[in-house]
């Protein structure tokens, strides 16, 4: 993979000019998506925010499942669509919030999500429903369908310095996990 290309801001949040580059990661299976999430989860520290954007069925919950594994949660992640926020405890607390069913930014404000950052990390699905009522220094992850039915492209874009450090840690962990779990077989396209 070459250096990330400069992108326009695809998110409904301002990005710092020095952070306007995104890192594209390809997933070719559900297990790839979970491993990408695991790398982010292992990199998470209290105070970190991850915003997940993408169509229904794109794999956002699979990313969170990996994040829960990465924080060493004993409880597997599931979609919080009907309860709005699920918590996973491990080496840190991970609050998983799904804003799909909220009525607008006022309801988001009532959730007091920033209070969860004192002793944990926060991952939010459908952040565009908050209309900018979320921390700007967040790692924005856009999940898009790609060529094959299981293929996804994930664009990781930091919205500030803290998120840039999270992205760098996650990229290093992902490289390490990929070398252990997906050794190069020399056969492009082969399931690994």
PyMOL CGO cylinders between C-alpha atoms (Angstrom):
from pymol import cmd
from pymol.cgo import CYLINDER

trace = [
    CYLINDER, 0.00, 0.00, 0.00, 1.44, 3.38, -1.01, 0.3, 1, 1, 1, 1, 1, 1,
    CYLINDER, 1.44, 3.38, -1.01, 1.18, 6.59, 0.96, 0.3, 1, 1, 1, 1, 1, 1,
    CYLINDER, 1.18, 6.59, 0.96, -2.36, 7.73, 1.68, 0.3, 1, 1, 1, 1, 1, 1,
    CYLINDER, -2.36, 7.73, 1.68, -3.83, 10.16, -0.81, 0.3, 1, 1, 1, 1, 1, 1,
    CYLINDER, -3.83, 10.16, -0.81, -4.97, 13.62, 0.22, 0.3, 1, 1, 1, 1, 1, 1,
    CYLINDER, -4.97, 13.62, 0.22, -8.73, 13.64, 0.41, 0.3, 1, 1, 1, 1, 1, 1,
    CYLINDER, -8.73, 13.64, 0.41, -11.50, 16.17, 0.67, 0.3, 1, 1, 1, 1, 1, 1,
    CYLINDER, -11.50, 16.17, 0.67, -13.30, 16.12, 4.00, 0.3, 1, 1, 1, 1, 1, 1,
    CYLINDER, -13.30, 16.12, 4.00, -16.14, 13.58, 3.49, 0.3, 1, 1, 1, 1, 1, 1,
    CYLINDER, -16.14, 13.58, 3.49, -17.35, 14.02, 7.06, 0.3, 1, 1, 1, 1, 1, 1,
    CYLINDER, -17.35, 14.02, 7.06, -19.78, 16.52, 8.57, 0.3, 1, 1, 1, 1, 1, 1,
    CYLINDER, -19.78, 16.52, 8.57, -17.06, 17.71, 10.96, 0.3, 1, 1, 1, 1, 1, 1,
    CYLINDER, -17.06, 17.71, 10.96, -14.15, 20.09, 10.39, 0.3, 1, 1, 1, 1, 1, 1,
    CYLINDER, -14.15, 20.09, 10.39, -10.72, 18.50, 10.05, 0.3, 1, 1, 1, 1, 1, 1,
    CYLINDER, -10.72, 18.50, 10.05, -7.47, 20.13, 11.05, 0.3, 1, 1, 1, 1, 1, 1,
    CYLINDER, -7.47, 20.13, 11.05, -5.56, 21.06, 7.85, 0.3, 1, 1, 1, 1, 1, 1,
    CYLINDER, -5.56, 21.06, 7.85, -2.49, 19.07, 8.96, 0.3, 1, 1, 1, 1, 1, 1,
    CYLINDER, -2.49, 19.07, 8.96, -4.73, 16.04, 9.48, 0.3, 1, 1, 1, 1, 1, 1,
    CYLINDER, -4.73, 16.04, 9.48, -6.56, 16.21, 6.14, 0.3, 1, 1, 1, 1, 1, 1,
    CYLINDER, -6.56, 16.21, 6.14, -5.03, 12.99, 4.89, 0.3, 1, 1, 1, 1, 1, 1,
    CYLINDER, -5.03, 12.99, 4.89, -6.73, 9.66, 5.34, 0.3, 1, 1, 1, 1, 1, 1,
    CYLINDER, -6.73, 9.66, 5.34, -5.40, 6.13, 5.52, 0.3, 1, 1, 1, 1, 1, 1,
    CYLINDER, -5.40, 6.13, 5.52, -7.27, 3.60, 3.38, 0.3, 1, 1, 1, 1, 1, 1,
    CYLINDER, -7.27, 3.60, 3.38, -7.46, 0.00, 4.59, 0.3, 1, 1, 1, 1, 1, 1,
    CYLINDER, -7.46, 0.00, 4.59, -8.98, -2.86, 2.58, 0.3, 1, 1, 1, 1, 1, 1,
    CYLINDER, -8.98, -2.86, 2.58, -11.02, -5.69, 4.08, 0.3, 1, 1, 1, 1, 1, 1,
    CYLINDER, -11.02, -5.69, 4.08, -11.87, -8.81, 2.09, 0.3, 1, 1, 1, 1, 1, 1,
    CYLINDER, -11.87, -8.81, 2.09, -13.83, -10.68, 4.77, 0.3, 1, 1, 1, 1, 1, 1,
    CYLINDER, -13.83, -10.68, 4.77, -15.66, -10.31, 8.04, 0.3, 1, 1, 1, 1, 1, 1,
    CYLINDER, -15.66, -10.31, 8.04, -12.56, -11.58, 9.85, 0.3, 1, 1, 1, 1, 1, 1,
    CYLINDER, -12.56, -11.58, 9.85, -10.44, -8.86, 8.16, 0.3, 1, 1, 1, 1, 1, 1,
    CYLINDER, -10.44, -8.86, 8.16, -12.91, -6.23, 9.36, 0.3, 1, 1, 1, 1, 1, 1,
    CYLINDER, -12.91, -6.23, 9.36, -12.83, -7.62, 12.89, 0.3, 1, 1, 1, 1, 1, 1,
    CYLINDER, -12.83, -7.62, 12.89, -9.00, -7.62, 12.82, 0.3, 1, 1, 1, 1, 1, 1,
    CYLINDER, -9.00, -7.62, 12.82, -8.96, -3.95, 11.73, 0.3, 1, 1, 1, 1, 1, 1,
    CYLINDER, -8.96, -3.95, 11.73, -11.32, -3.19, 14.63, 0.3, 1, 1, 1, 1, 1, 1,
    CYLINDER, -11.32, -3.19, 14.63, -9.10, -5.19, 16.98, 0.3, 1, 1, 1, 1, 1, 1,
    CYLINDER, -9.10, -5.19, 16.98, -6.10, -3.07, 15.99, 0.3, 1, 1, 1, 1, 1, 1,
    CYLINDER, -6.10, -3.07, 15.99, -8.06, 0.10, 16.76, 0.3, 1, 1, 1, 1, 1, 1,
    CYLINDER, -8.06, 0.10, 16.76, -9.26, -1.43, 20.05, 0.3, 1, 1, 1, 1, 1, 1,
    CYLINDER, -9.26, -1.43, 20.05, -5.74, -2.37, 21.13, 0.3, 1, 1, 1, 1, 1, 1,
    CYLINDER, -5.74, -2.37, 21.13, -4.65, 1.20, 20.34, 0.3, 1, 1, 1, 1, 1, 1,
    CYLINDER, -4.65, 1.20, 20.34, -7.51, 2.86, 22.28, 0.3, 1, 1, 1, 1, 1, 1,
    CYLINDER, -7.51, 2.86, 22.28, -6.81, 4.88, 25.40, 0.3, 1, 1, 1, 1, 1, 1,
    CYLINDER, -6.81, 4.88, 25.40, -9.21, 6.61, 27.75, 0.3, 1, 1, 1, 1, 1, 1,
    CYLINDER, -9.21, 6.61, 27.75, -10.41, 9.80, 26.10, 0.3, 1, 1, 1, 1, 1, 1,
    CYLINDER, -10.41, 9.80, 26.10, -10.24, 8.47, 22.53, 0.3, 1, 1, 1, 1, 1, 1,
    CYLINDER, -10.24, 8.47, 22.53, -13.23, 8.85, 20.20, 0.3, 1, 1, 1, 1, 1, 1,
    CYLINDER, -13.23, 8.85, 20.20, -13.95, 6.82, 17.05, 0.3, 1, 1, 1, 1, 1, 1,
    CYLINDER, -13.95, 6.82, 17.05, -16.79, 7.84, 14.73, 0.3, 1, 1, 1, 1, 1, 1,
    CYLINDER, -16.79, 7.84, 14.73, -18.06, 5.16, 12.33, 0.3, 1, 1, 1, 1, 1, 1,
    CYLINDER, -18.06, 5.16, 12.33, -19.87, 6.13, 9.14, 0.3, 1, 1, 1, 1, 1, 1,
    CYLINDER, -19.87, 6.13, 9.14, -21.20, 3.85, 6.42, 0.3, 1, 1, 1, 1, 1, 1,
    CYLINDER, -21.20, 3.85, 6.42, -24.35, 2.34, 4.99, 0.3, 1, 1, 1, 1, 1, 1,
    CYLINDER, -24.35, 2.34, 4.99, -26.41, -0.26, 6.82, 0.3, 1, 1, 1, 1, 1, 1,
    CYLINDER, -26.41, -0.26, 6.82, -24.66, -3.62, 6.59, 0.3, 1, 1, 1, 1, 1, 1,
    CYLINDER, -24.66, -3.62, 6.59, -21.27, -2.12, 5.73, 0.3, 1, 1, 1, 1, 1, 1,
    CYLINDER, -21.27, -2.12, 5.73, -19.56, -3.71, 8.75, 0.3, 1, 1, 1, 1, 1, 1,
    CYLINDER, -19.56, -3.71, 8.75, -19.54, -1.02, 11.43, 0.3, 1, 1, 1, 1, 1, 1,
    CYLINDER, -19.54, -1.02, 11.43, -20.68, -3.42, 14.15, 0.3, 1, 1, 1, 1, 1, 1,
    CYLINDER, -20.68, -3.42, 14.15, -18.01, -5.92, 13.06, 0.3, 1, 1, 1, 1, 1, 1,
    CYLINDER, -18.01, -5.92, 13.06, -15.41, -3.19, 13.57, 0.3, 1, 1, 1, 1, 1, 1,
    CYLINDER, -15.41, -3.19, 13.57, -16.79, -2.62, 17.09, 0.3, 1, 1, 1, 1, 1, 1,
    CYLINDER, -16.79, -2.62, 17.09, -16.71, -6.38, 17.72, 0.3, 1, 1, 1, 1, 1, 1,
    CYLINDER, -16.71, -6.38, 17.72, -12.99, -6.23, 16.95, 0.3, 1, 1, 1, 1, 1, 1,
    CYLINDER, -12.99, -6.23, 16.95, -12.53, -3.17, 19.15, 0.3, 1, 1, 1, 1, 1, 1,
    CYLINDER, -12.53, -3.17, 19.15, -14.14, -5.00, 22.07, 0.3, 1, 1, 1, 1, 1, 1,
    CYLINDER, -14.14, -5.00, 22.07, -11.69, -7.87, 21.52, 0.3, 1, 1, 1, 1, 1, 1,
    CYLINDER, -11.69, -7.87, 21.52, -8.86, -5.32, 21.37, 0.3, 1, 1, 1, 1, 1, 1,
    CYLINDER, -8.86, -5.32, 21.37, -9.72, -3.90, 24.79, 0.3, 1, 1, 1, 1, 1, 1,
    CYLINDER, -9.72, -3.90, 24.79, -9.90, -7.50, 26.12, 0.3, 1, 1, 1, 1, 1, 1,
    CYLINDER, -9.90, -7.50, 26.12, -13.64, -7.45, 26.81, 0.3, 1, 1, 1, 1, 1, 1,
    CYLINDER, -13.64, -7.45, 26.81, -15.10, -10.80, 27.81, 0.3, 1, 1, 1, 1, 1, 1,
    CYLINDER, -15.10, -10.80, 27.81, -18.45, -9.77, 26.27, 0.3, 1, 1, 1, 1, 1, 1,
    CYLINDER, -18.45, -9.77, 26.27, -18.76, -9.78, 22.46, 0.3, 1, 1, 1, 1, 1, 1,
    CYLINDER, -18.76, -9.78, 22.46, -20.02, -6.54, 20.92, 0.3, 1, 1, 1, 1, 1, 1,
    CYLINDER, -20.02, -6.54, 20.92, -23.49, -6.38, 19.44, 0.3, 1, 1, 1, 1, 1, 1,
    CYLINDER, -23.49, -6.38, 19.44, -25.47, -3.65, 17.76, 0.3, 1, 1, 1, 1, 1, 1,
    CYLINDER, -25.47, -3.65, 17.76, -26.90, -1.20, 20.31, 0.3, 1, 1, 1, 1, 1, 1,
    CYLINDER, -26.90, -1.20, 20.31, -29.66, -0.09, 17.93, 0.3, 1, 1, 1, 1, 1, 1,
    CYLINDER, -29.66, -0.09, 17.93, -32.44, -0.46, 20.50, 0.3, 1, 1, 1, 1, 1, 1,
    CYLINDER, -32.44, -0.46, 20.50, -30.57, 0.53, 23.68, 0.3, 1, 1, 1, 1, 1, 1,
    CYLINDER, -30.57, 0.53, 23.68, -28.49, 3.34, 22.10, 0.3, 1, 1, 1, 1, 1, 1,
    CYLINDER, -28.49, 3.34, 22.10, -25.37, 2.69, 24.25, 0.3, 1, 1, 1, 1, 1, 1,
    CYLINDER, -25.37, 2.69, 24.25, -23.64, -0.59, 25.15, 0.3, 1, 1, 1, 1, 1, 1,
    CYLINDER, -23.64, -0.59, 25.15, -20.59, -0.76, 27.40, 0.3, 1, 1, 1, 1, 1, 1,
    CYLINDER, -20.59, -0.76, 27.40, -17.71, -3.19, 27.15, 0.3, 1, 1, 1, 1, 1, 1,
    CYLINDER, -17.71, -3.19, 27.15, -15.18, -3.45, 29.95, 0.3, 1, 1, 1, 1, 1, 1,
    CYLINDER, -15.18, -3.45, 29.95, -11.66, -4.69, 29.54, 0.3, 1, 1, 1, 1, 1, 1,
    CYLINDER, -11.66, -4.69, 29.54, -8.39, -2.89, 30.11, 0.3, 1, 1, 1, 1, 1, 1,
    CYLINDER, -8.39, -2.89, 30.11, -10.49, 0.26, 29.53, 0.3, 1, 1, 1, 1, 1, 1,
    CYLINDER, -10.49, 0.26, 29.53, -14.22, 0.87, 29.25, 0.3, 1, 1, 1, 1, 1, 1,
    CYLINDER, -14.22, 0.87, 29.25, -15.52, 1.14, 25.68, 0.3, 1, 1, 1, 1, 1, 1,
    CYLINDER, -15.52, 1.14, 25.68, -18.91, 2.83, 25.20, 0.3, 1, 1, 1, 1, 1, 1,
    CYLINDER, -18.91, 2.83, 25.20, -20.54, 1.88, 21.89, 0.3, 1, 1, 1, 1, 1, 1,
    CYLINDER, -20.54, 1.88, 21.89, -23.24, 4.33, 20.86, 0.3, 1, 1, 1, 1, 1, 1,
    CYLINDER, -23.24, 4.33, 20.86, -25.57, 3.98, 17.88, 0.3, 1, 1, 1, 1, 1, 1,
    CYLINDER, -25.57, 3.98, 17.88, -27.26, 7.28, 16.98, 0.3, 1, 1, 1, 1, 1, 1,
    CYLINDER, -27.26, 7.28, 16.98, -29.39, 5.79, 14.19, 0.3, 1, 1, 1, 1, 1, 1,
    CYLINDER, -29.39, 5.79, 14.19, -32.63, 6.19, 16.15, 0.3, 1, 1, 1, 1, 1, 1,
    CYLINDER, -32.63, 6.19, 16.15, -31.97, 9.48, 17.94, 0.3, 1, 1, 1, 1, 1, 1,
    CYLINDER, -31.97, 9.48, 17.94, -34.22, 12.39, 17.08, 0.3, 1, 1, 1, 1, 1, 1,
    CYLINDER, -34.22, 12.39, 17.08, -31.49, 15.00, 16.66, 0.3, 1, 1, 1, 1, 1, 1,
    CYLINDER, -31.49, 15.00, 16.66, -28.61, 16.86, 18.29, 0.3, 1, 1, 1, 1, 1, 1,
    CYLINDER, -28.61, 16.86, 18.29, -30.65, 17.73, 21.41, 0.3, 1, 1, 1, 1, 1, 1,
    CYLINDER, -30.65, 17.73, 21.41, -31.13, 14.03, 22.20, 0.3, 1, 1, 1, 1, 1, 1,
    CYLINDER, -31.13, 14.03, 22.20, -27.41, 13.45, 21.59, 0.3, 1, 1, 1, 1, 1, 1,
    CYLINDER, -27.41, 13.45, 21.59, -26.55, 16.20, 24.07, 0.3, 1, 1, 1, 1, 1, 1,
    CYLINDER, -26.55, 16.20, 24.07, -28.79, 14.53, 26.68, 0.3, 1, 1, 1, 1, 1, 1,
    CYLINDER, -28.79, 14.53, 26.68, -26.69, 11.34, 26.37, 0.3, 1, 1, 1, 1, 1, 1,
    CYLINDER, -26.69, 11.34, 26.37, -23.69, 13.24, 27.88, 0.3, 1, 1, 1, 1, 1, 1,
    CYLINDER, -23.69, 13.24, 27.88, -21.31, 11.17, 25.78, 0.3, 1, 1, 1, 1, 1, 1,
    CYLINDER, -21.31, 11.17, 25.78, -18.24, 13.27, 26.59, 0.3, 1, 1, 1, 1, 1, 1,
    CYLINDER, -18.24, 13.27, 26.59, -18.57, 12.24, 30.27, 0.3, 1, 1, 1, 1, 1, 1,
    CYLINDER, -18.57, 12.24, 30.27, -17.79, 8.66, 29.16, 0.3, 1, 1, 1, 1, 1, 1,
    CYLINDER, -17.79, 8.66, 29.16, -14.32, 9.82, 28.05, 0.3, 1, 1, 1, 1, 1, 1,
    CYLINDER, -14.32, 9.82, 28.05, -13.11, 10.44, 31.60, 0.3, 1, 1, 1, 1, 1, 1,
    CYLINDER, -13.11, 10.44, 31.60, -12.44, 6.75, 32.18, 0.3, 1, 1, 1, 1, 1, 1,
    CYLINDER, -12.44, 6.75, 32.18, -12.99, 5.16, 28.81, 0.3, 1, 1, 1, 1, 1, 1,
    CYLINDER, -12.99, 5.16, 28.81, -13.16, 5.44, 25.05, 0.3, 1, 1, 1, 1, 1, 1,
    CYLINDER, -13.16, 5.44, 25.05, -16.17, 6.11, 22.86, 0.3, 1, 1, 1, 1, 1, 1,
    CYLINDER, -16.17, 6.11, 22.86, -17.16, 4.65, 19.51, 0.3, 1, 1, 1, 1, 1, 1,
    CYLINDER, -17.16, 4.65, 19.51, -20.18, 6.17, 17.76, 0.3, 1, 1, 1, 1, 1, 1,
    CYLINDER, -20.18, 6.17, 17.76, -22.12, 4.81, 14.80, 0.3, 1, 1, 1, 1, 1, 1,
    CYLINDER, -22.12, 4.81, 14.80, -24.12, 7.29, 12.68, 0.3, 1, 1, 1, 1, 1, 1,
    CYLINDER, -24.12, 7.29, 12.68, -22.29, 10.39, 14.03, 0.3, 1, 1, 1, 1, 1, 1,
    CYLINDER, -22.29, 10.39, 14.03, -23.81, 12.53, 11.28, 0.3, 1, 1, 1, 1, 1, 1,
    CYLINDER, -23.81, 12.53, 11.28, -27.10, 12.41, 13.25, 0.3, 1, 1, 1, 1, 1, 1,
    CYLINDER, -27.10, 12.41, 13.25, -25.42, 14.50, 15.97, 0.3, 1, 1, 1, 1, 1, 1,
    CYLINDER, -25.42, 14.50, 15.97, -25.01, 17.40, 13.52, 0.3, 1, 1, 1, 1, 1, 1,
    CYLINDER, -25.01, 17.40, 13.52, -21.57, 18.35, 14.84, 0.3, 1, 1, 1, 1, 1, 1,
    CYLINDER, -21.57, 18.35, 14.84, -22.48, 17.89, 18.52, 0.3, 1, 1, 1, 1, 1, 1,
    CYLINDER, -22.48, 17.89, 18.52, -19.53, 15.52, 19.10, 0.3, 1, 1, 1, 1, 1, 1,
    CYLINDER, -19.53, 15.52, 19.10, -15.82, 15.95, 19.85, 0.3, 1, 1, 1, 1, 1, 1,
    CYLINDER, -15.82, 15.95, 19.85, -13.90, 17.10, 16.78, 0.3, 1, 1, 1, 1, 1, 1,
    CYLINDER, -13.90, 17.10, 16.78, -10.65, 15.37, 17.76, 0.3, 1, 1, 1, 1, 1, 1,
    CYLINDER, -10.65, 15.37, 17.76, -11.94, 11.96, 16.76, 0.3, 1, 1, 1, 1, 1, 1,
    CYLINDER, -11.94, 11.96, 16.76, -10.84, 9.19, 14.42, 0.3, 1, 1, 1, 1, 1, 1,
    CYLINDER, -10.84, 9.19, 14.42, -13.39, 9.18, 11.62, 0.3, 1, 1, 1, 1, 1, 1,
    CYLINDER, -13.39, 9.18, 11.62, -13.80, 5.78, 9.95, 0.3, 1, 1, 1, 1, 1, 1,
    CYLINDER, -13.80, 5.78, 9.95, -15.80, 5.70, 6.72, 0.3, 1, 1, 1, 1, 1, 1,
    CYLINDER, -15.80, 5.70, 6.72, -16.74, 2.12, 5.75, 0.3, 1, 1, 1, 1, 1, 1,
    CYLINDER, -16.74, 2.12, 5.75, -17.69, 1.67, 2.09, 0.3, 1, 1, 1, 1, 1, 1,
    CYLINDER, -17.69, 1.67, 2.09, -18.70, -1.35, 0.06, 0.3, 1, 1, 1, 1, 1, 1,
    CYLINDER, -18.70, -1.35, 0.06, -16.06, -2.32, -2.48, 0.3, 1, 1, 1, 1, 1, 1,
    CYLINDER, -16.06, -2.32, -2.48, -15.81, -4.73, -5.43, 0.3, 1, 1, 1, 1, 1, 1,
    CYLINDER, -15.81, -4.73, -5.43, -16.82, -8.13, -4.02, 0.3, 1, 1, 1, 1, 1, 1,
    CYLINDER, -16.82, -8.13, -4.02, -19.72, -8.87, -1.66, 0.3, 1, 1, 1, 1, 1, 1,
    CYLINDER, -19.72, -8.87, -1.66, -17.36, -9.13, 1.34, 0.3, 1, 1, 1, 1, 1, 1,
    CYLINDER, -17.36, -9.13, 1.34, -14.95, -6.38, 0.25, 0.3, 1, 1, 1, 1, 1, 1,
    CYLINDER, -14.95, -6.38, 0.25, -14.87, -3.09, 2.13, 0.3, 1, 1, 1, 1, 1, 1,
    CYLINDER, -14.87, -3.09, 2.13, -12.70, -0.01, 1.97, 0.3, 1, 1, 1, 1, 1, 1,
    CYLINDER, -12.70, -0.01, 1.97, -12.19, 1.82, 5.24, 0.3, 1, 1, 1, 1, 1, 1,
    CYLINDER, -12.19, 1.82, 5.24, -10.89, 5.35, 5.26, 0.3, 1, 1, 1, 1, 1, 1,
    CYLINDER, -10.89, 5.35, 5.26, -9.43, 6.39, 8.62, 0.3, 1, 1, 1, 1, 1, 1,
    CYLINDER, -9.43, 6.39, 8.62, -9.21, 10.16, 8.96, 0.3, 1, 1, 1, 1, 1, 1,
    CYLINDER, -9.21, 10.16, 8.96, -8.03, 11.84, 12.17, 0.3, 1, 1, 1, 1, 1, 1,
    CYLINDER, -8.03, 11.84, 12.17, -9.83, 15.03, 13.17, 0.3, 1, 1, 1, 1, 1, 1,
    CYLINDER, -9.83, 15.03, 13.17, -7.02, 16.23, 15.45, 0.3, 1, 1, 1, 1, 1, 1,
    CYLINDER, -7.02, 16.23, 15.45, -3.70, 15.40, 17.05, 0.3, 1, 1, 1, 1, 1, 1,
    CYLINDER, -3.70, 15.40, 17.05, -5.09, 12.89, 19.57, 0.3, 1, 1, 1, 1, 1, 1,
    CYLINDER, -5.09, 12.89, 19.57, -6.91, 11.01, 16.80, 0.3, 1, 1, 1, 1, 1, 1,
    CYLINDER, -6.91, 11.01, 16.80, -3.79, 11.11, 14.61, 0.3, 1, 1, 1, 1, 1, 1,
    CYLINDER, -3.79, 11.11, 14.61, -1.84, 9.37, 17.37, 0.3, 1, 1, 1, 1, 1, 1,
    CYLINDER, -1.84, 9.37, 17.37, -4.63, 6.79, 17.72, 0.3, 1, 1, 1, 1, 1, 1,
    CYLINDER, -4.63, 6.79, 17.72, -4.50, 6.16, 13.95, 0.3, 1, 1, 1, 1, 1, 1,
    CYLINDER, -4.50, 6.16, 13.95, -0.71, 5.74, 14.03, 0.3, 1, 1, 1, 1, 1, 1,
    CYLINDER, -0.71, 5.74, 14.03, -0.88, 3.29, 16.95, 0.3, 1, 1, 1, 1, 1, 1,
    CYLINDER, -0.88, 3.29, 16.95, -3.69, 1.33, 15.27, 0.3, 1, 1, 1, 1, 1, 1,
    CYLINDER, -3.69, 1.33, 15.27, -1.76, 1.15, 11.97, 0.3, 1, 1, 1, 1, 1, 1,
    CYLINDER, -1.76, 1.15, 11.97, 1.31, -0.25, 13.74, 0.3, 1, 1, 1, 1, 1, 1,
    CYLINDER, 1.31, -0.25, 13.74, -0.78, -2.81, 15.64, 0.3, 1, 1, 1, 1, 1, 1,
    CYLINDER, -0.78, -2.81, 15.64, -2.62, -3.78, 12.45, 0.3, 1, 1, 1, 1, 1, 1,
    CYLINDER, -2.62, -3.78, 12.45, 0.69, -4.41, 10.67, 0.3, 1, 1, 1, 1, 1, 1,
    CYLINDER, 0.69, -4.41, 10.67, 1.76, -6.64, 13.55, 0.3, 1, 1, 1, 1, 1, 1,
    CYLINDER, 1.76, -6.64, 13.55, -1.56, -8.55, 13.63, 0.3, 1, 1, 1, 1, 1, 1,
    CYLINDER, -1.56, -8.55, 13.63, -1.58, -8.94, 9.85, 0.3, 1, 1, 1, 1, 1, 1,
    CYLINDER, -1.58, -8.94, 9.85, 1.91, -10.46, 9.89, 0.3, 1, 1, 1, 1, 1, 1,
    CYLINDER, 1.91, -10.46, 9.89, 0.82, -13.00, 12.54, 0.3, 1, 1, 1, 1, 1, 1,
    CYLINDER, 0.82, -13.00, 12.54, -2.68, -13.86, 11.32, 0.3, 1, 1, 1, 1, 1, 1,
    CYLINDER, -2.68, -13.86, 11.32, -2.34, -13.31, 7.57, 0.3, 1, 1, 1, 1, 1, 1,
    CYLINDER, -2.34, -13.31, 7.57, 1.14, -14.39, 6.50, 0.3, 1, 1, 1, 1, 1, 1,
    CYLINDER, 1.14, -14.39, 6.50, 1.98, -13.56, 2.91, 0.3, 1, 1, 1, 1, 1, 1,
    CYLINDER, 1.98, -13.56, 2.91, 1.21, -16.70, 0.96, 0.3, 1, 1, 1, 1, 1, 1,
    CYLINDER, 1.21, -16.70, 0.96, 2.40, -15.29, -2.33, 0.3, 1, 1, 1, 1, 1, 1,
    CYLINDER, 2.40, -15.29, -2.33, -1.05, -15.96, -3.80, 0.3, 1, 1, 1, 1, 1, 1,
    CYLINDER, -1.05, -15.96, -3.80, -2.94, -12.75, -4.36, 0.3, 1, 1, 1, 1, 1, 1,
    CYLINDER, -2.94, -12.75, -4.36, -6.67, -13.02, -3.67, 0.3, 1, 1, 1, 1, 1, 1,
    CYLINDER, -6.67, -13.02, -3.67, -6.32, -16.30, -1.77, 0.3, 1, 1, 1, 1, 1, 1,
    CYLINDER, -6.32, -16.30, -1.77, -8.26, -16.60, 1.49, 0.3, 1, 1, 1, 1, 1, 1,
    CYLINDER, -8.26, -16.60, 1.49, -5.79, -16.39, 4.33, 0.3, 1, 1, 1, 1, 1, 1,
]
cmd.load_cgo(trace, "trace")
